[in-house]
Amino acid sequence: MKFRFIPAALLSVVALTLTGCSGSSATDNSLSSVLDAGTLVIGTEGTYRPFSFHEDGSGELTGYDVEVARAVAAELGVDAKFEETQWDAIFAGLTAGRWDTIANQVSITPERLDAYKFSTPYTYSTGVIVVPSDNTSITSFASLDGKTTAQSLTSNWNTLATESGATVEGVEGWAQSVALVEQGRVDATVNDKLTFLDYQKTNGADNLKIAAETEARSESAFAFAKDGTALADAVSEALATLSADGTLAELSDKYFGADVSQ
């Protein structure tokens, strides 16, 4: 068996976990099982650019979430093994123990907190108004009143635009929304900041800018089974190290041209 260096901090987590559970009917072996196996098994889609995807459709699995997960596994002293699945099955696979964690931009919600454990977030985002770079009339969500935006009618961004007083032109998704903004056929589109940053990074998009963003932020983190506290805590420690040494900021800049990790 290949020798693996296990950081002292992780051994302490294991010891504390086992000690803390000595009087309990169940032991949290979520971390110790990963360390013993030498592998962190990660559920992900593999079709969710720029977070988890195959370059050119058939190349190596890559993406922001994939690279963060690989860096976390390295901090734990284990290998990263990815299991690809559809989003609709990803949480069922976690519950069934097919993988140890999910790395797929899983946002933390009250409902998910009731059912799963989470690490500290590694991605933060807001809702933003995207307008042509020369637009000066839209500077806040309130100023969308009377303006026209392009939105997917089933998205929460459509709700936000409508509640802000905008007249919405329905589209199928971001690609159509941003095209209409660039063509001057609508005044703006409301969407996730990460979506815009990815588009800007990939396409240049110097003709577009963010006019305003929401105060509330979404937080995405690694998800674990409800009884996976020890592993969740260890991954949070790894993320803290990767934040402190600049790894998360570097990966953020690679994919988004901005630090989305804090």
N, C-alpha and C positions, 0 to 999 in steps of 0.2 A: 504493500500500500504506500502510495506517495505521501511523504511527510508534509504536513500542513502546519504553518505557524498560526496559532490561535492567540490573538491579542489578549493581554491580561484583563483588560476591561470586560471582554466578553466572557471570560472564565468567571469573573466576579458576578456578572449577571446570571450565569447559570447557577452558581453557588447560592446566590440570594434567592433565586426562583425556587430551587429545590428545598432550601431551608424554610422559605416562607410557606411552602405547601406541605410541610411535614405533618401538619395537623389536619390536612384537607383530604377528602376522599379522592381527589384527582390531582395529578401532577402536570404542570405545564412543561411539556418537553418539546415545545415548538422550536426553541433555539437549539437545544442539545441534539435533536434529531437532524437538524440541518448541518450542524458542525460534525456530527458523527458520519453523516453521508458524504460530507465534503462538497455538497451541491445545494444551491438555492434554486428551486424550481419555480419559474415565474410564468404566470398566465398572461397572455397578451394577444391582441388581435392580429398584428402583422399586416394590417391593411389600412392603418390609421395614420397617414402622413400628416405632420412630420414627427409623430410621436413613436410609432411602431410600424415599420413598413419594409418592403424589400426594394432596394434600389433597382430601378428599371424593371420592376415587377417580378424579377426572378433572382436577383442578387442576394447578397448576405442580408440578414435581418439587421436593421439599423433604426435610428431615430432617437429623439431626445430621451424618451422614457427608457428605451433599450440601453442607451449608453449610461444613463443614471443608474439603472439596475445593475449593469456590469460593474460599475464603480463601487456600488454598495456591496456586492458580492465579494469583490476584491478586498474591501475593508473588513469583511467578516472572515476572510481567509478561505473562501470556498469558491467553487466554479459557479457560473450562472448558466442555467439551462432553461431555455424558453419553450413553452408549449403554446402553440397558436390555436385560437378558437374564435368562434363568433361571439360578439358582445352579449347576445342573449343567453349564452351558456357559460359565461365567464365566472359568474358568482356561484353557480351550481357546481362548477368544477372546484372552486375554492372550498366550498362546504363539504364536498365529497373527498377532499384531500388529494386531488389530482395535482395540485400545485400548492406551494407554500405561501405564495403571495400573488397579487395582481399588480402589474405595472402597465397602466393603460389610461392615464389621465382620469383616474377615478376621483370624482369630486366628493368632498365630505359633506354629507347631508344628515339632518337629524334622523331620518329613516334608516340610513346606512349605519349610523353610529349605534343604533339599537341592535343591529344584526352582526356587525363586524368590528374588528379592531383596526385602528389606523396608525401609521407612523406620523411623524410631524410632516407637514406639507413640503413638497419640493417644487411645486408650481403654484403661482398666484396669478389671477387674471381679473380683469374688469370688463364691463360692457362699454363699448366705445361708439361714438358717432364718427363715421368716416366720410369725409367730404373732399371735393377738389382742393388742391393746395392754395388756390387763389380765393377760396370762399371766405368771406368775412362776416356773413350774416348769421351763421350758425356757430354759437359759442357755448351753448349749454343745451340740456335736454328741453328746457322750457322754450328755447328758441326754435324747436322743431315744430311748434304750433303753426299750422298753415303751410308747412313745407311738405314735400313729397319724398318718401323713402321707399326703397326696394327691400322687401323682406319675404322670407319663407313664412307662409301664413300659419304654419303649425309650430313655429318657434316662440320661445319666450321673448326673443328680441322684437318680434312683431307686436307682442303685448306691450312692451315698453315703448315702442315707437307710437303705437296707437294711443296709449295713455298720455303720451307727451303732446298729443294733438296733431300728429302727422297724418297725412293721407298716404295710405300704404298701397304700393303696387306689388301684387303677389308674384313671387318668383320661386324657382325650385331650390335655390341654394345660394351660397356665397358667390360662386363664379358668375352667375347671372346678375346678382346684386351689384357687385363691384363693376361689372361691365357697364351697367346702366349709369352708374355714377360717373365713370370715366367718359362715357359718351354724352354726358350732360342731360340725359333724359329724366333723371331724378336728382333731387338736391343732395341726398345722403343715403347712407345705409347704417343700420345699427347692428353690431355683431360683437363677437368675442374679440378681445384685444389680441389674443394669441393668433387667431385666424388672420387678422390684419398684419401682424408682425411677420408671420410666415410668408404671406403674399408679398409684402414689401421686401423681405430678404431674398425671396426667390425671383421676383420680377422687377425689382428696382422700385417701381411705383413712386417716383419722385413727384408725380402729379397728384398725389393724394396725401392727406394728413388726418390726424386725429383731432377732432374739434372739441371733444369733451369726453369724459369717462365717468362711470358710476363711482360713487363712494364705496359701495359694497364690493367686496372681492370674493371670487370663488377660490377655493383651496383644493388642490389635488395631491393625493398621497398614495403610498402603498397600502393596500387593503389585505387584511389577514382574517383567518377564522376567529370567531369570538373568543376562543380559549388560547389565542396565540399572543398573549401579552409579552412574554419574554422575547420572542422574535421581533415583535413590533418595536419594543424598547431598544433592542440591539440595532435594528435598522435606523431608528431615530438617532442613535449615537453615531452611526456611520454617516448619516446625512449631515449631522452637525460638523463632523470632521471634514467632509467634502465641501461644506459651505465655508468653513474657516480657511481651508487651503486654496480656495478659489476654483475648485473643480466644477462646482455647479454653475458658477458665473461663466466659466469658460464654455461649458456645454450649452448654456442658455444663449450666449452670444453666437455660437456656431449655428444654431438653428433659428434664432429669432432676431439676432442683432441687438439684443437687449437682455438685461438680467431679469428673468421671470421667476427666479428661485427665491425671491424675498420681497 
